[in-house]
Amino acid sequence: MGVELKNVTKIFDSKIRINSLSFTFPDKGVVCLIGDSGVGKTTLARMIAGLDNDYLGEIYGGGIENVSVAFQEHRLFPTLSAIDNVVLANYSRKNTEAVRDAQGLLFRLGFKEFELKLLPSQLSGGMRQRVSLARAFLRKAPVLILDEATKELDYKLRSNVLEIIKEQSKERLVILITHDANDIIELSAKVLLLTEPKRRADDNCSEQKFINIKPIK
């Protein structure tokens, strides 16, 4: 299941952030969403995820039921352990299969066994980020959105995250917001570049610059 944008326009604080954007994402694979800070990358991701419906145009294939997401804000349940944050966000009850799947992901993301029982308040920022990623990886949805998934991770953990993304992209669409060109290269990702809408001197209208989409070899 892919995602299609048709003439999507977002106005925020009386300013056009995204202007008449049309783009069709593939059913599977990785698309990296890049651009300068403030051009609307996270805003677009929230719209695709169905968390922001205040826009013009049409988005097909997105929505809360179809999208698993990990934003930079970790949003963990404060009274649940690391593993329960992953399990109970994805399963109706805690069973052997759920625990096994969650443990496997958290171990790949650098957790030790005793750390699985720690509360979010006892985890470092990086550990909370990895719990959020594990939760998103585990949710079975046709679209996975990750916002700066490799930010501030050491080399080994970054490699593990990229490997999991590669595996997941064989089965579903992964939209990755990143500022790291190495992520794009290592994932052999396609790129959707968002640029700042500019003012035209002739009629003072905002216009979205050309959206550059190209495969990275």
C-alpha positions, 0 to 999 in steps of 0.5 A, a space after each residue: 500500500 503506497 501513499 499519494 499526495 495530491 495538491 497538498 497545501 499547509 498554511 501555518 502561522 499565516 505562512 505557506 509551509 507546503 504549497 500544492 505538493 503532489 507525489 506518489 510514494 511506492 508501496 515498499 522501499 525507503 523514501 528519505 524526506 529531506 530539506 532545511 529546518 522549517 520547510 515542513 518535513 515533520 509537518 508533512 509526516 504528521 499529515 500522512 500519519 493522520 495526526 494533522 488534518 488541517 490542510 488543503 488537498 488530498 492524502 491517500 493511503 495514510 491515516 492512523 490505522 495505516 501508519 506506524 510512527 516514531 517521532 523525535 518526541 518519545 511519548 512513552 507511557 511513564 508507568 510502564 517498563 521499557 519492554 511493556 511500552 513496546 508490548 502493550 502499544 502493539 498487543 492487546 495483552 502481554 503474551 509469550 509471542 509479544 514479549 519475545 518479539 519485543 525483547 528481540 528488537 530491544 536486544 538488537 537496539 542495544 538493551 541489556 536484559 535488566 534494562 528491559 524492566 526500567 521505567 522511562 524516567 530511569 532511561 537515558 534519552 537515547 534509550 527512550 528513543 530506541 524504545 520508541 523505535 522498537 514500538 514503531 518497528 513492531 507495529 504491523 502497518 503498511 507505512 512506517 514513518 521515522 523522524 531522525 531515527 539515527 540521530 545521536 546513535 553510536 556507530 554500532 547502534 546506527 548500523 543496527 537501526 539501518 539494518 532493521 529499516 532495510 528489513 522492514 522496507 522489503 515488506 512496507 513503505 518506510 518514510 525516513 526524515 533525516 539530515 544525514 546523507 549517509 543514511 540515504 546512501 546506506 539505505 539506497 533510498 529515494 529522496 523527496 526534497 522539500 524546499 522553502 516556498 518562494 515569493 514571485 516578484 510578479 504577483 507576490 504569490 507563494 510558490 513551491 519550488 520544484 520537488 527533486 526526487 532522485 534515486 541514490 545509487 
